[in-house]
Amino acid sequence: MNPRLTVLAAASGGVFSRRQALTSGYTAGQIAERLADGRWERIRHGQYAERLDLTTMPHWDQQRIRHQLAIHAVLNSRRDGSVVISHQSALALHGMPLWGLDLDRVHVTRSGDRTGGLIAGVQHHLGGLVPADVTTVDGVPVTALPRALVETACTASFEAAVVAADAVLRESGLEDAELRRLLQAIEFWPGSPTARAAMQFASPLSESVGESRLRVLMHQFGLPDPVLQAEFYDADGFVARVDFDFPSDATIVEFDGLLKYGAGSPEVLVREKRREDRLRAIGRQVVRVTWADFNRPDRVAATIGDAFARARRAA
């Protein structure tokens, strides 16, 4: 982009309008050419951005960045300050992971007696926001992180709500009094039982999307509550800090996430093998779960149960 359009786009989260491109010196033909060859992409009607290469990112991070562009495209076409970005759209601007959330529309909350509903791909919510519920992110009015979390949890599955709640607790924490106030505010909203259950289950010790999902999976299959981020030592000193420990069943469960082992370099793999051998030597069974395993949750639960059985036989 030329310098003038670069400045305009930077002020709008990377998004620019057709009119802004024209006033910055591009012709209609040049705009069409850049859209056709992939240098630019259409975010929504009349709103564009330079195409980004997101292929190395986890899927949920790709979704977050694309949803952020959609949000800024909506704002760039309004500029009237009448709405506050809310729900999962607010979580996106706060930089939270958006695994499992519906991102087909931009969510906003507006006060007053105007009609809510879906308008041109934007979901308008009517809600009474108190000053503590509103903040700004890069100059954009958004619901504060605790409010955005409970709003989102009312529209999500239990699993997706826990992923979001774990991330919020991990990044910023959540005061008990504030959580009680927000849960009271949404008491009669559709989905509020899911939100309450997710807030009760959430833990800041879940350190990734995968760990949060695995914790939900184990809970849903009736496994006992694990100890999160337990540390182990042997005669030679520190061995490992593990994702999940079941002390009564002498079993450790680890989530093997994306790029966890440095793209599988031999040195890292050897070091990890030694780590696991030391854990087994102090009497722990070790179960590893990967992203692909989430496609067969019953098999994951059965594998952990088998490890419990082996530990009992070895005791």
N, C-alpha and C positions, 0 to 999 in steps of 0.2 A: 504494500500500500504506500501511497505517497505520504510525505510527512504530515500534511494537514489532516488526512483521513485517519492516519495512525493516532494522532492526538485525540480526535473525536471518538474513535473506537475505544481507546484506553479509558476514557471518561465514562464509558458505558459497558464496562465488563467485557470488552472485546467485540461488541456488537455495533453495527452501524446501519443506518437506513439507506434506502435507495436515494432519497433526497439528499442525505449527507454526502453520499458518493458523488452525486451529480454536482453539488455545490463545491466539492473538493477538486473538481476538474476532470472527472471521468465522464465519458459519453455513455449513452444507453448501450451502444454496441460493445464498448469495453467491459461494461458490467456483465452483459450476456456472455461475452467471451470468457471471462474469469469464472463465471458460474459453470459454464460448459466444460472447461478443462480442469475443474476441480481446485483451482487456487482459492476460490471463495465458495461458501456453501450457504444455502438459504436456511435460516433458522425458523422464521415464520414469514407470513406475507409481508414483503417490503422490508425485511430485516435480514442482514447478512453478517457473516464473520469469515475471517480467514480459516481455511481448513486446518485442523490440528491432527497430528499423528498421535493417537492415544493407544496404539496397539500393544505397548509394553506395560500398560497399567492393568490392575485388576478390573474386572467388569464393573463393579460398583463404583470405582473411582471414575471410569469412563462415563458412567451414567450421571454421576454428580457434576462433572464438568459440562456435559451436554445440557443437563437441566439448568445449570447456572446460566448458560448462554440463552436458553429459552426464557428464563426469568428476565434477564437484561433486555431481551428483545421485546418482551411485553412492556417493561418500564420505558424503553426507548420510544415506544409508540404511544405512550400515555402522557407522562411528565406532568400529571396534575396533582400528584401527592395525595390522592384520595384513598389509597389502599396501603395496607401493611402486608408484606410478604409473610406467609404463615405456613403451618403444617410442614410437610416434608420439603417444600420449597425453602422454607426458612432453615431447616436442617442443612440443606445443600449449601446455602450461603454461609452458614456457620462452619462448613467444612466437615460435617459428620458423614460417616459411611451410610449409604442408602440401600443396603442390601435388602431385597425382597419388597421394596416399596413401589407403589404405583406412581410412575413419573410421567404419565401420558398428558398431564395437564399441570399448569402453574396454579398454585394455591395462593389466594389473597384473602385477607379479612378486612371488612369495611364496617364502620360504625354508622349509626343512623337508621333510617327507616327504608333504605333502598332494598330492592329485591335481590336475593342471592341467586345462586344457581350457576350453571355452566354457560359461559358466554365467550364465543370465539376461542375455545381452547383454554380458557381461564376459569377456574372454579372459584366463585365468589362466596365467601362465608360471612355470615352476619354474627358478630360477637362483641360482647362488652369487654374491651381491653382496658385494664388499669395501667397507670404509668409503669409499674414494675414489669408489665408484660411486653413492653416495647423497647427495642434498642435499635442501633444502626450497625450495619456492616458495610464498610467502604462507602458510607454515605447513604445507603439504602435502608429505609425503615423496615424492620423485620420483627417478628415476635422473638422475645428473648429465648435463649436456649431451653430453659425448663419448660416454658409454655409451648414452644415448638415441639418438644418431645412428647408431652402428653396429648397435644392435638394430633400428632402423627400416630401415636399408639392407639388412638380411637379409630383409626382408619386402616390399621394394619393387622396382619396375623400375629399371634403370640410370638412366634419365632422372630419375625422381622422387628416387632416392638422391642424384644429383648436385645437384639443386636444393636438397635439405636440407643436403648437405655444404657447398656453396658458402655458404649462409646462415650455418651454424655457424662456418665459417672467417672469414667477413666480420665476424660479430658478436663473436666471442670468441677465435678462434684455436684451435689444437689442438697441444699439444706432441708432438713426434715420439715420445718415449719412451712417452707415454700412449697414443698411437695404436697403437704396436707391441704394448703390453700388451693392449689391447682386441681387436685383430685376432687375437692369439694365443688370447684367451679364447673367441672365436667361431669358431675354426678349423674345427670340425666341425659347425657349425650349418648347417641348410638355408639357402641363400642367401648363405653367406659369400663365395663367389667374386664375386658382384655387389657386396657391400659393399667388398671389397678393391679391385675395379676402380674403383668410384666414389670411394673415398678417394684413390686414386692420381691420378685425373683432376681432382678438385675444385680450385677456386682461389678465394681470397678476393677476387680482382679482378672476378669476376662480380657485378654490383651489383644484380641483380634476378632474379626468377623467369624473366622473359622472356629475359634475357641468358644465364642458365644453360641454358635449353631450346634456345636458338639455338646455343650452343656445342656441345651434345650433337648437335644435328642436323648441324652441319657436320662434326663428327668421324665420325658414322656414315656420312656420304656420302663419306668419304675425302678431304676437303679438308685442305690443310696447316694446321698449328697457327698460329693468329693471335697477334699481340701484343695483349694486353688493355690498355685504357685508355691508348693511345698519345696523346701530345700533338703538335700540329702548329703551326708558326709560318710566317709569311711576312714580307715586307718591312715590313709594318705592325705586326708583333708576333704575339701569341698568336691562333690561329685556333680551335682546338677540341681537346677531349679526347674521343676517339672510343671506341666500344665495342670494335671489332675492326679491327685493321690487318693486311693481308697485304702486307708490304713487298716481297717478291719478285714479287708480282703487281700492285703499285701499286693496290690496291683496299681501300677501307674499307667495312665492313658495320656498319650501325647498327640497333638494335632500337628501334622506335617504340612505347613502352609507353603504358599508360593514363595520361591526363592529362599526358603529357610536355610538351606544348606549350600548357599553360594553357588547355585546352578550345578550342584553335584560334583564339585572338584574333588579329586582323589584325596587330598589332604583333609578336607572337611568331612568327607564320608568316613575316613579312617578314624578321625577324632570322635565322630558321633558313634561309631561302632564301639570304641573303647568306653565311651560314656555309658552306653547301654549295657555293656558287659559288667561294668562296676555296679550298676543298679541291680542287675540280676544277682550279682555276687553277695549283695547285702539282703537278699531274700525277696526282692520285688519281681513280680511278673510285669512285663512291659508290652503294651498294646499301642500300635501306631494307627492313626486314622488320617486319610487323605481326602482331598476334595471329592475324588471319584466315589469314595465310600458313602457319601451322603445320598447317592442314588439308591443305596440299599440299606436303609437305616435298621431294618430288622437284622441284617447280617452284622452290622456294627455292634448292636446290643448283644447278639449271640456270641460274638468273639470276645467281648468283655466278660460275659458270663462264663465262658470257657476258661478265661484267665483266672477268674475267681475260683473255679473248681480246681484248677491246677495248683493254685496257692494253698487251698485247703488240703490237698493230697500231700503237698510237700511239707506241711507244717508238722 
